[in-house]
Amino acid sequence: MDIASERGTRSRVGAHEPTFAELYAPKLLTVLREGYGVADLRADALSGLTVAIVALPLSMAIAIASGVSPGRGLYTAVVGGFLVSLLGGSRFQIGGPAGAFIVLVAHTVDVHGLDGVILATIMSGMMLVIAGYLRLGTYIKFIPYPVTVGFTAGIAVIIFASQLKDLFGITLMAKEPGELIPKLVALAHGAPSANGSAVLLAASAILIIVGLKRLRPTWPGILMAVAVAAAITWAFDLPVETIGTRFGGIPRELPLPALPAFSLAKVQAVFPDAIAFTLLGAIESLLSAVVADGMTGRRHRSNCELVAQGFANVGSALFGGICVTGTIARTATNVRAGARGPVSGMLHSVFLLAFMLIAAPLASYIPLSALAAVLVVVAWNMAEKQEFVTLLRSSWGDAVVLLATFLLTIFRDLTEGILVGFALGAVLFIHRMAEMTGVEDGTPLVAEDRPDFDDARVPYNPKLGADKDVLIYRITGAFFFGAASTVGSVLDSIADRRKAFVVDFSAVPFLDSTAANAMSRVAAKAKRQRIRLFITGASPTVRRALLMHGVRPPMARYRESIERAVADIKSGEAAQDIAAEALAAS
């Protein structure tokens, strides 16, 4: 896989090699060096408060769904979230408890108890630190797109199923099973015990969240829904289970740091769970950082981020919290709220701590059915339904990888789903490469050397390389999940001052869904920055894959050659100049 610019590639001779300190310096230092004033602090304080309002009910809901007390979710967001922002390699990452961990944490609690969860979290943190220092963060980006969509959708289904009991206020005579099918059977048998008040509170909470998202998207719908449900429960003394009745409320202070009781046997017992925490935490946090990059145009440092996530997990566990990772929804909220840097994430943790100190007694009235409604909405939003359907339609290979990951995540194990999905993705790529000894237009997978006097050689056009308004990239070779991260980051770094961006696919014999998704992100960024994107030389197969993933007009325009794209760009500029002159003359 090779990507080249018409401007040429800068020689690395004499280039500055980054030092260890430069690679692992937190983004906070970068922001402070760039200049951080009162206006920046004011913006970060406002965005931090906004994120804290979102994180408050979510942290408690995720903790309860994970089988621990709501206070432990708040410990995680306060301590872990603060360390993620303080030490992280992303400007905008918000750390805290995540819905993706509900299944793993709940399983570990059932098997090894709370001490087992805390020990596994500490071990996971150490593994993340080691992975970051070994620079393994780069390789996590190589996970195929169908795998990430499959396990995310699988987690969403499991979260949804885990909330049905509290959502309907069902009373079970025995412990709720962990497996999906036995869980649904037990809930069906317990359905006659459903609590009407709980159902009405849950339905009201969902309506408030969904309604405000459409009508008043800037309002804190989740917090308002939970607050309304708590107020109704208190005012009418409804017979529903609340945080107070089940847990006795939430603590009003942070506990002192302490190590869990452990032994060599305990370490060996929770080691597989620690591996699962590490794998999922690394994937989830880096995906979240990529989302923030796409929204802002900045670039995170993945290995520095892994180190920060590792220290955050150790810190969270020492204070009695659970697993910490980057949270996509809260990170996106942070960006949309106008955050300037990591101070926003640090202040979000401070605001959560203030809530614990001041308003903890009010949490006792929050009905569990309302928190279950919050997680149901979260599960629905995280399922990536459109991407799931697109991958099912794109090709049989992507559909197999997607469904294998999805079904294994639901019915077997999350780690197993990711590993099998990745293996199938690699096998699928090898199969496709074996089949593609020739492509429709005869383009080989690896171009052979040609002599300089070859008649087919295209003369160099210096005008294209010197054009300050048009940036042209040529991609050469198979564009697949192993190269999508690298190429996507290059394409994503287009300058804001460019008027047009041309990506040439004439030497690309094949691209997979991960690469097509990377191109869709590039197209979305170009549209936001009002840069015209042209794709040239794409074969029918490549073009079909790009269109399937949303790379279509008007976000991207297709032309048969670079020359035709540049001619259209210039003719469009000329037409705009003529129109402007006519408007000025009138």
MISE-792866 format. One record per residue (C-alpha): residue in three letters; x, y, z. Coordinates in pm, whole numbers, plus 50000, padded with zeros to 5 digits. Each point is the difference from the previous one (the first is absolute). Example, Ala and Ser with C-alpha at 12.3 -4.5 7.8 and 13.67 -1.06 7.14 Angstrom:
ALA512304955050780
SER501375034449934
***
This chain:
MET500005000050000
ASP501545032849895
ILE498725035349992
ALA501725028449824
SER499315036949962
GLU500425019749680
ARG502045024050209
GLY502454971950064
THR501084983750321
ARG502335018550229
SER503304982850050
ARG500534985550342
VAL503725006049981
GLY500865022150292
ALA496394999550125
HIS499535004150374
GLU499294967350171
PRO497535005350287
THR501354992850345
PHE498314978550261
ALA498935031150192
GLU498465015349687
LEU498054968449915
TYR498594995650349
ALA499575036050112
PRO496315005250091
LYS497925021749770
LEU499415022650299
LEU503615011849970
THR499535006249628
VAL496935021350064
LEU501755019950273
ARG503035006249778
GLU497775012949721
GLY498585025850239
TYR497084995350234
GLY498045030350114
VAL496925009650198
ALA497744996049697
ASP501264964449953
LEU499424992050367
ARG496485014249980
ALA499214978549693
ASP501454968950163
ALA498075006250322
LEU496735002549807
SER500694968849794
GLY501184981350311
LEU496775008450178
THR498004988749696
VAL501814966649989
ALA499634995450378
ILE496235004249965
VAL500004972149740
ALA502474978250191
LEU498235001950336
PRO497034977049930
LEU501974978849753
SER502764992250249
MET497494988050259
ALA497944980749745
ILE503034981949856
ALA501264991050346
ILE496634985550105
ALA499744980449674
SER503524986750064
GLY498954985350334
VAL501655025750229
SER498685029850195
PRO499355033349822
GLY502655017050211
ARG502704978849838
GLY498965013349661
LEU500485035350134
TYR503414991050145
THR500964987449655
ALA498915031949825
VAL501585023050260
VAL503414983350043
GLY500354981649669
GLY498515028149794
PHE502355025650158
LEU503114978849929
VAL498954992849640
SER499825037349927
LEU503095008850206
LEU502334974249838
GLY498314991749670
GLY501145003549639
SER496675014449885
ARG498865035750054
PHE496344991650037
GLN499754964650139
ILE497584995350291
GLY500664969550214
GLY497664981350229
PRO497964968150031
ALA498754987949663
GLY497024979349894
ALA502284976849806
PHE501454987050329
ILE496674991350160
VAL500074963949884
LEU503634993950098
VAL499805017050339
ALA496714983150090
HIS501474966049913
THR503125006750207
VAL497915011450297
ASP497964968149984
VAL503044977249981
HIS502675017950205
GLY498155026050206
LEU500695037250030
ASP503624994750108
GLY500504979549684
VAL498725028849783
ILE502275025250171
LEU503024977049971
ALA499284992749633
THR499645037449937
ILE503415007150157
MET501584972249795
SER498315012949687
GLY501345034850071
MET503534986750026
MET499584981149673
LEU498755031449825
VAL503015019750125
ILE502364972949872
ALA498144998449666
GLY500325037549963
TYR503725000450076
LEU500524971149756
ARG498175021549740
LEU497334973949935
GLY497295026649968
THR500755003149629
TYR499074963649936
ILE496645002450174
LYS498925022349711
PHE500324970049768
ILE496804983650125
PRO497634996249703
TYR496965022649989
PRO497464970949995
VAL501534987750328
THR499525033450177
VAL496435003149872
GLY499234963850092
PHE501245001050357
THR498475034550060
ALA496624987549882
GLY500384968550207
ILE500785020250312
ALA496955021749931
VAL497744969349989
ILE501434986650326
ILE499615033750175
PHE496415002749880
ALA499184965150128
SER501715006950333
GLN497715029850066
LEU496654982849936
LYS499624989050362
ASP500305035150146
LEU498295016149702
PHE496774981150073
GLY500534996250375
ILE499904961949975
THR500554979550315
LEU501834967049956
MET499964972150257
ALA503544989149909
LYS503115018549885
GLU499765014149649
PRO502004978349756
GLY502945015749819
GLU499584982549664
LEU497625016349753
ILE497534971649929
PRO499624988250362
LYS499685036650104
LEU497145005949753
VAL498284967950111
ALA500235009950368
LEU498705035049924
ALA497104985649802
HIS499054978150296
GLY500235030050233
ALA498045023249770
PRO496784998050208
SER501855017050287
ALA500745031249791
ASN499515033050185
GLY497695024049817
SER501515030550168
ALA503494989849894
VAL498834995049642
LEU498395034649991
LEU503125016550145
ALA502234982249750
ALA497755009149707
SER499895036250115
ALA503785001350030
ILE500464986049648
LEU497495024749856
ILE501755029350171
ILE503454989349879
VAL498914993549642
GLY497695030149983
LEU502565024750132
LYS502664986249767
ARG497785009049704
LEU498395032050126
ARG502695014450229
PRO503254981449922
THR502095023450219
TRP497994992050314
PRO501274972750238
GLY497284974949916
ILE501434970950201
LEU500395019950321
MET496585016349958
ALA498334966349942
VAL501584985250313
ALA499195031250205
VAL496344999949890
ALA499694962850081
ALA501575005550344
ALA497715029550071
ILE496884980349903
THR501144970550211
TRP500525022550304
ALA496845020749952
PHE497654970549960
ASP501944975250214
LEU499894974549718
PRO500634963650092
VAL503074995849780
GLU503574989950074
THR502405029450029
ILE503695005650065
GLY499085006050363
THR498004967950046
ARG502574977849832
PHE503325016650087
GLY499155024350279
GLY500975029949785
ILE503425010849877
PRO503045010250207
ARG500755036750069
GLU503794997149975
LEU502764980949830
PRO501404970450194
LEU503674998350091
PRO502134981049746
ALA500564963650091
LEU501234968249838
PRO497594970649972
ALA500714967550176
PHE501944978449759
SER502134969149971
LEU501834981949723
ALA497004977149957
LYS497665030049973
VAL502265016649744
GLN500004968449789
ALA496224996950032
VAL499235035349877
PHE502775001249739
PRO497664990849707
ASP497595027350112
ALA502865025050016
ILE500964990749643
ALA496425006149888
PHE499905033550181
THR503265009949831
LEU498954990349651
LEU496615016850018
GLY501365030650179
ALA502675005549737
ILE497564996249711
GLU497275021350156
SER502305028450107
LEU501785002649666
LEU496714998749809
SER498775028550217
ALA503195019849932
VAL499564994249625
VAL496445013450022
ALA501315031450172
ASP502665003749730
GLY497374997549728
MET497875026750166
THR502845024550062
GLY502714993349742
ARG502594994450274
ARG502144968850039
HIS500334979350316
ARG503074979650098
SER498744964750048
ASN502854986450212
CYS499945029750236
GLU496244994950029
LEU500454963350092
VAL502465009550274
ALA497525025350138
GLN497194974549991
GLY502244975850188
PHE500815024250281
ALA496335010450012
ASN498904964050051
VAL502534994950279
GLY498915032550165
SER496314991949967
ALA500454965550153
LEU502025013450293
PHE497055022550088
GLY497494971449963
GLY498945007549642
ILE499614977049702
CYS501424999949645
VAL500715033449833
THR500085006549627
GLY499385027549751
THR496275005249955
ILE498855009149650
ALA496715017150089
ARG501495021350278
THR503075008549791
ALA497765011249711
THR497945020750246
ASN503225016050123
VAL500975010349646
ARG496545013349914
ALA499945020050325
GLY503045019749884
ALA502854984550198
ARG503465014549936
GLY502104972650157
PRO500454974050277
VAL499095024850275
SER496364994449903
GLY500264962950083
MET501765007450328
LEU497315024950099
HIS497274975049910
SER501424977450271
VAL500155028950246
PHE496345008349935
LEU499024963650058
LEU501895000250329
ALA498155031750099
PHE496704982649935
MET501024971450228
LEU500935024550277
ILE496925022049972
ALA497054982249844
ALA500544963350085
PRO496774996550209
LEU497875009049696
ALA501304969349812
SER498154977250240
TYR496715008149826
ILE501184990549650
PRO497964969949880
LEU501984971549852
SER497504997549715
ALA501015035249888
LEU503694990750002
ALA499134968649806
ALA498215022049746
VAL503165020749963
LEU502054968949918
VAL497354987549758
VAL500345032549807
VAL503804997250018
ALA499854964449866
TRP497715010549715
ASN502345028549902
MET503204979650020
ALA498704971549783
GLU501135016649669
LYS496964986249824
GLN500585016849665
GLU503624988249984
PHE498884964950095
VAL497554998549708
THR502545015449762
LEU502594973450083
LEU497444972249957
ARG499325013049649
SER503565008649902
SER501454964949949
TRP499644964650127
GLY503435001750163
ASP499255031150202
ALA496634985350097
VAL501684968150128
VAL502535019550210
LEU497275023050132
LEU497564972350094
ALA502694977750151
THR501205028150225
PHE496445010550085
LEU498734965250086
LEU503114989450191
THR499865031950204
ILE496374993350094
PHE500064962650056
ARG503604992550091
ASP502505026350109
LEU501025035049895
THR503714992049978
GLU499304968849799
GLY497815020149764
ILE502745025849937
LEU502764974149950
VAL497934978049768
GLY498765030249807
PHE503555012849953
ALA501204965749887
LEU497124996949753
GLY500755035049871
ALA503624990449936
VAL498984967549829
LEU497475019049790
PHE502705024449889
ILE502364971649903
HIS497154983549808
ARG499225031949812
MET503655005449916
ALA500324964249874
GLU497025005249771
MET501225033149868
THR502904989149779
GLY498525024649754
VAL497445027250032
GLU497355012549762
ASP502295026249848
GLY503074977750018
THR501635018350290
PRO502354976450187
LEU500074999350375
VAL503645011049998
ALA501185021949714
GLU503144988349821
ASP502955022749932
ARG499985017549662
PRO502855015849808
ASP499955037749968
PHE499594997949621
ASP496814978750028
ASP497325014149768
ALA497344995250268
ARG501835023150239
VAL498035031650077
PRO502135031749987
TYR500295019450322
ASN497795030650011
PRO501615026050231
LYS496895021849992
LEU498054974050194
GLY502654997850271
ALA500335037650030
ASP496295008150015
LYS499375015550343
ASP496214994849982
VAL499824963549891
LEU501544971450196
ILE500404966749819
TYR500754966050151
ARG500564967249821
ILE499364967650190
THR501824969349874
GLY499244963950088
ALA497294981850192
PHE498225023950238
PHE498944977250288
PHE499565000750377
GLY503734996350068
ALA500755032349812
ALA496745018950052
SER501145016550324
THR503275012949853
VAL498565011549669
GLY496905014050169
SER502135021250234
VAL501945013849702
LEU496875008149805
ASP498395014550309
SER502835025150041
ILE499005021249700
ALA500585036950055
ASP497075022650076
ARG501065025349734
ARG499694975549710
LYS497115005949761
ALA499994964949854
PHE501384965850085
VAL500554972349743
VAL500584963850102
ASP501064977449716
PHE498984963250020
SER501194989449654
ALA502704977750153
VAL497744985350270
PRO498794965449898
PHE497964993950313
LEU498765016450319
ASP498094985050291
SER497315014150225
THR502525013850251
ALA501705020349727
ALA496655011249858
ASN498975011650347
ALA503275019450033
MET499215017449671
SER496515008650124
ARG501595018150296
VAL502285019149763
ALA497015009549785
ALA498045011750305
LYS502915021650116
ALA500435015149652
LYS496315008549993
ARG500185016850343
GLN502975020849885
ARG498345007949664
ILE502774983149805
ARG498964983749675
LEU501034963349997
PHE500614981949671
ILE500684962749966
THR501664989949677
GLY500814967549824
ALA497834978050223
SER499104966649844
PRO496324989650003
THR500674976850296
VAL501825026650201
ARG497415026449913
ARG497164977150103
ALA501614994150341
LEU500525037350054
LEU496425008249905
MET498734972750231
HIS501715017450292
GLY498625034449925
VAL502845014549790
ARG497615014149745
PRO499085033549846
PRO499895027350114
MET502564989450264
ALA502264985849729
ARG500095003049622
TYR501314972149775
ARG502135006049690
GLU501894976549772
SER503375017750035
ILE501905025650202
GLU500205023049699
ARG496234999949955
ALA499465007150371
VAL502445029249995
ALA498405013749684
ASP496574998850165
ILE501385016950311
LYS501535028049794
SER496905004449784
GLY497895002050314
GLU502315026850141
ALA499805019249673
ALA496214998150005
GLN499985013050359
ASP502315028949901
ILE497755009449707
ALA496934999250225
ALA501775021350260
GLU501045025649738
ALA496475001649861
LEU498605004950350
ALA502535027850069
ALA499215017349668
SER496295000150076
***
